[in-house]
Amino acid sequence: MAIVQEKKIKSLNVVNNGTDTVANVVVEWYTYADSAPEEYFERVNRTFPLEIEEVDPNSDSFIPFNELTEGIVFGWIQNILESQRIEDMEKRIIDRVNSRAYPTPSPEPEIINKELPW
């Protein structure tokens, strides 16, 4: 009984000038309870803009769009994904799924009302 969190590149937004320079990366977090993933899950998408002002499509370091891999793109935003803000967001998502999938039972009351024995 655990909460699983996966993230993947959902889409890439490119500059519409023929260079296909990636301007934004959309990441999807899929968080689910492994005991019932179809019932207890949450999908969250976040868009991360890239610094593209100094990108030169003619440089040797430029990677053409059709040669990109998920690993390369994750590398571009790795520092952002390791930020405290993103870690806090991931924890909140996990906590929400966890609270629905594995709710904490109410504690037993210390004093209860019983029917009279006669």
HELIX and SHEET records of a PDB file:
HELIX    1   1 PHE A   65  GLU A   67  5                                   3    
HELIX    2   2 GLU A   70  LEU A   81  1                                  12    
HELIX    3   3 GLN A   84  ALA A  101  1                                  18    
SHEET    1   A 3 ILE A   3  VAL A  14  0                                        
SHEET    2   A 3 VAL A  22  ALA A  33 -1                                        
SHEET    3   A 3 PHE A  41  PRO A  49 -1                                        
END                                                                             
